[in-house]
Amino acid sequence: MIHMLSPEQFLSFLALAILITASPGPDNLMVLGIGVSKGRLRGMVFGFGCALGCLAHTALAALGVSALIAASATAFTALKIAGGLYLIWLGIQALRSTGQTRINSDVQVDESLSKLFFKGLFANAINPKVVLFFLSFLPQFVIAEQGHASLQILQLGMVFTLQAAVLFGLLGYFSGAAGQWLQRKPRIGLWLDRIAGGIFVALGVRLIASR
């Protein structure tokens, strides 16, 4: 029998995942840049690649957390503290951000759609910062009483990947209008960073304080 996420667990995670994905960052700004300069289809394809790269981090998080739980409660506690400190550091960085968004494109004119897709996929999959983020973020939403921590993490990772694919796809499709709007209203990026930063700090404190 497959143990599914509870509705409250799913909705709370989805809301935060959407906010974090929507906050200006390298991935979504690159999607916007490619969409603006090379066309919406290329922006969408690159965005889908970036989103699917999250699956690699999901698998690593599920295997790593499961191994630590099986090996030692002390090791798992150490991971939680390290993850909490990392989230707090991310939050402080976001809170200190100037909110300036620079939309550019690092893609060749003649790059094929398949090449763009795999470029986004591998750029995300091999990013060590994203590995650390997933190891810190996903376990926060695991409900120990439900058991099957690795399965819960896999499901949470799938939710994150799917919402990222939808948001990046929309960013690519509406890249022209979205890019102009973001450039005209730079304070939007600032406030998204502030909100995400506050959430990161709160999650980090919660992760360290939890038992």
C-alpha distance (Angstrom), angle and dihedral (degrees) to the residues before:
residue distance angle dihedral
M1 . . .
I2 3.82 . .
H3 3.80 114.0 .
M4 3.79 108.2 -140.8
L5 3.78 127.6 -156.4
S6 3.79 115.0 -91.2
P7 3.83 115.8 -109.9
E8 3.82 91.9 -112.6
Q9 3.80 91.4 47.6
F10 3.81 91.7 48.8
L11 3.81 96.8 45.9
S12 3.81 96.5 45.4
F13 3.80 91.5 48.5
L14 3.82 93.0 45.2
A15 3.81 92.7 51.2
L16 3.80 93.1 52.4
A17 3.80 93.0 41.6
I18 3.82 91.0 54.8
L19 3.80 92.2 48.6
I20 3.81 92.6 48.6
T21 3.80 92.9 46.3
A22 3.81 91.9 48.0
S23 3.81 93.3 51.6
P24 3.82 110.9 101.7
G25 3.79 109.3 -92.0
P26 3.82 140.4 144.0
D27 3.81 95.2 -83.4
N28 3.79 101.2 49.3
L29 3.82 93.2 38.4
M30 3.80 88.9 53.0
V31 3.81 90.1 49.6
L32 3.80 89.1 51.6
G33 3.79 92.2 47.0
I34 3.79 94.2 50.3
G35 3.79 91.5 45.1
V36 3.81 92.4 50.2
S37 3.81 96.5 46.1
K38 3.82 103.4 29.6
G39 3.79 104.8 26.9
R40 3.78 137.3 -86.9
L41 3.82 95.1 -85.5
R42 3.80 92.6 58.4
G43 3.79 90.8 45.6
M44 3.81 90.9 52.1
V45 3.81 93.9 47.1
F46 3.80 92.6 49.6
G47 3.81 89.5 47.7
F48 3.81 92.3 51.8
G49 3.80 88.9 52.1
C50 3.81 91.9 51.5
A51 3.79 91.0 49.1
L52 3.81 95.1 49.8
G53 3.80 89.5 50.2
C54 3.81 85.4 72.0
L55 3.81 89.4 72.1
A56 3.81 90.8 71.0
H57 3.80 90.6 54.7
T58 3.80 90.7 46.2
A59 3.80 91.3 56.0
L60 3.80 92.1 47.4
A61 3.80 91.7 48.7
A62 3.81 92.9 48.9
L63 3.81 93.3 48.0
G64 3.79 94.7 42.1
V65 3.79 96.8 48.2
S66 3.81 92.2 44.3
A67 3.80 91.2 50.5
L68 3.80 92.1 50.3
I69 3.79 92.8 48.0
A70 3.80 89.8 51.3
A71 3.80 93.9 44.3
S72 3.77 104.8 44.7
A73 3.77 141.5 -18.0
T74 3.80 87.8 -144.3
A75 3.81 91.7 55.1
F76 3.79 90.9 49.4
T77 3.81 90.3 49.8
A78 3.81 89.3 50.7
L79 3.82 89.5 52.5
K80 3.80 90.5 51.0
I81 3.80 92.2 50.9
A82 3.81 92.7 46.1
G83 3.79 90.5 46.6
G84 3.79 91.7 48.6
L85 3.79 91.9 51.1
Y86 3.80 90.2 48.7
L87 3.80 91.9 51.8
I88 3.81 90.5 48.7
W89 3.81 89.5 51.1
L90 3.82 90.4 50.1
G91 3.79 89.3 49.3
I92 3.80 93.2 51.2
Q93 3.80 90.3 49.1
A94 3.81 90.6 51.9
L95 3.80 92.5 46.3
R96 3.80 90.3 52.2
S97 3.81 92.7 47.4
T98 3.79 117.5 119.3
G99 3.79 89.5 -140.6
Q100 3.79 92.3 -126.3
T101 3.79 112.0 150.4
R102 3.76 121.0 -158.2
I103 3.78 111.7 -166.0
N104 3.76 112.3 -160.9
S105 3.79 139.9 144.3
D106 3.78 127.9 -123.5
V107 3.78 97.5 -173.2
Q108 3.78 133.8 107.9
V109 3.78 119.2 -117.4
D110 3.80 93.3 -124.0
E111 3.82 97.4 48.3
S112 3.80 111.5 129.0
L113 3.79 123.5 -128.1
S114 3.81 91.8 -109.3
K115 3.80 91.4 50.5
L116 3.80 90.3 49.9
F117 3.80 91.3 49.4
F118 3.80 93.9 52.2
K119 3.79 90.9 42.4
G120 3.80 89.3 59.2
L121 3.80 92.0 41.8
F122 3.79 96.3 52.3
A123 3.80 95.0 38.0
N124 3.80 88.6 59.9
A125 3.82 98.4 35.3
I126 3.82 95.2 55.5
N127 3.81 96.7 40.7
P128 3.84 106.4 116.5
K129 3.81 91.5 -159.8
V130 3.81 90.3 61.2
V131 3.81 90.1 49.1
L132 3.81 89.9 55.3
F133 3.80 91.2 46.0
F134 3.80 93.4 53.2
L135 3.82 92.2 45.8
S136 3.81 88.6 52.6
F137 3.81 101.3 37.4
L138 3.80 108.1 39.6
P139 3.84 98.7 52.9
Q140 3.81 89.4 57.4
F141 3.79 89.8 73.2
V142 3.79 96.9 46.1
I143 3.81 111.8 112.8
A144 3.78 106.0 -146.1
E145 3.81 93.7 -158.0
Q146 3.80 90.1 62.5
G147 3.80 92.1 58.1
H148 3.82 123.9 -154.2
A149 3.81 93.7 89.1
S150 3.80 93.5 177.9
L151 3.82 91.4 52.8
Q152 3.80 91.1 49.5
I153 3.81 90.3 50.8
L154 3.81 91.0 49.3
Q155 3.79 90.8 52.2
L156 3.80 92.3 46.3
G157 3.79 89.8 49.8
M158 3.80 90.5 51.3
V159 3.81 90.1 51.4
F160 3.81 90.3 50.2
T161 3.81 91.5 48.0
L162 3.81 94.3 48.7
Q163 3.80 95.1 48.1
A164 3.81 90.0 46.6
A165 3.80 90.3 51.4
V166 3.82 90.5 51.4
L167 3.82 94.3 46.3
F168 3.80 94.9 43.8
G169 3.79 89.9 46.3
L170 3.79 90.8 52.7
L171 3.81 90.7 45.8
G172 3.79 90.2 52.8
Y173 3.80 93.1 46.2
F174 3.81 94.9 47.7
S175 3.80 94.2 31.4
G176 3.79 95.8 125.6
A177 3.79 96.0 53.0
A178 3.81 94.0 35.5
G179 3.79 93.1 50.0
Q180 3.81 93.1 50.2
W181 3.81 91.7 46.0
L182 3.81 92.6 50.0
Q183 3.80 91.6 48.1
R184 3.81 91.4 50.0
K185 3.81 92.8 47.8
P186 3.82 106.8 39.0
R187 3.80 91.8 163.1
I188 3.80 88.9 69.8
G189 3.79 88.5 68.5
L190 3.80 89.9 47.0
W191 3.79 93.9 54.5
L192 3.80 93.4 43.9
D193 3.80 87.4 54.7
R194 3.79 91.5 48.1
I195 3.81 93.0 50.9
A196 3.80 93.5 45.2
G197 3.82 90.2 46.3
G198 3.77 92.2 53.6
I199 3.79 90.7 49.1
F200 3.81 92.2 49.9
V201 3.81 92.1 51.2
A202 3.82 92.0 47.4
L203 3.81 92.0 48.1
G204 3.79 91.4 47.6
V205 3.81 92.8 51.7
R206 3.78 90.4 45.8
L207 3.80 92.0 50.4
I208 3.81 93.1 50.5
A209 3.82 93.2 45.2
S210 3.81 95.6 46.0
R211 3.79 121.2 97.4
